[in-house]
């Protein structure tokens, strides 16, 4: 029994010694250094927030809506195209593209088969069929922040720095 206890103590002390050496030479850190950046901000929110650590940048794109030049088209299909164009623009501002998106969350007002088809067609135009599609969630909602808006999509992307 004493040999077993001493072996455990030796393993534990060896582990502590190894961790001390790694810390000493800067090869191990308890907390990664995070760098945050906020892009295209207004007084109320940022269109994009990024977090960088260890050579990886995670990009969070706020919900993009179908507004272009202050106008909201009546057509759902037009709004969806604008949503994905706006998203591409926000990703570009953060140094990424649509191919870097790993997660989409979409919100469609009064979702039905016709709107689902229009959403899917627009999405297919903006994401390459050659790449695996991002993980996705699509939620039917009763309304968005402005009554004329019919669709909103947010995204998460990841790139190497």
Secondary structure, DSSP 8 states (H G I E B T S, - for coil): -HHHHHHHHHHHHHHHHHHHHHHHTTS--SS---EEEEEEE-SS-EEEEEEEETTEEEEEEEEEESEETTEE-S-HHHHHHHHHHHHHHHHHHTT--GGGEEEEEEEEET--HHHHHHHHHHHHHHS-TTS---EEEEEEES--SSTT--EEEEEEEEEE-
